[in-house]
Amino acid sequence: MLPTSAKLVYELSLELAHDFEQVSLAQTLTLDESRPLMGLRGTYGLFGSEKWWRNIANGLMPTKVISGVIERVYSSGQDADNEINTMDVISKEGEHLMEGIYLNFEKDLSLFKVGAEVYIFYALDPLKKQTSGGAVQFSEIVVEVAIS
């Protein structure tokens, strides 16, 4: 998944272990047939379930890794309260990306600085049926973040 030489600063599994409501809400929406355009499809198991994690680990669920060098860190969004929560990254392919900062422990925020190399591992979980013209067919779920 991510390089062992980098420090793992975010694991979705740790977040979900303390946030049962997030798992419950996502699973409920997946199972709600009255909302056919909202939520995950559940193709690889219900979000956060043992089956879901197993399908990420065994490679059945599509995944992707983004890596690159941080060129800027800053606060964005209406609820940011001037707290650094976003980074601009230049990928190894030269692409400029804007990514959220995910971490399990606030003390690791200091590692997100210009010049640091970041790795983000995503699970690509299919969404329920999209409206016509909808280009996004899956949710990009951050599973792990490492930084060196």
Secondary structure, DSSP 4 states (H G I P E B T S, - for coil): ---TTSEEEEEHHHHHHT-HHHHHHHHHHHH-TT-TTSSB--TTSSTTSHHHHHHHHTT-S-EEEEEEEEEEEE--STT-TT---EEEEEETTS-EEEEE---SSGGGGGG--TT-EEEEEEEEEEBSPPPTT----EEEEEEEEEE-
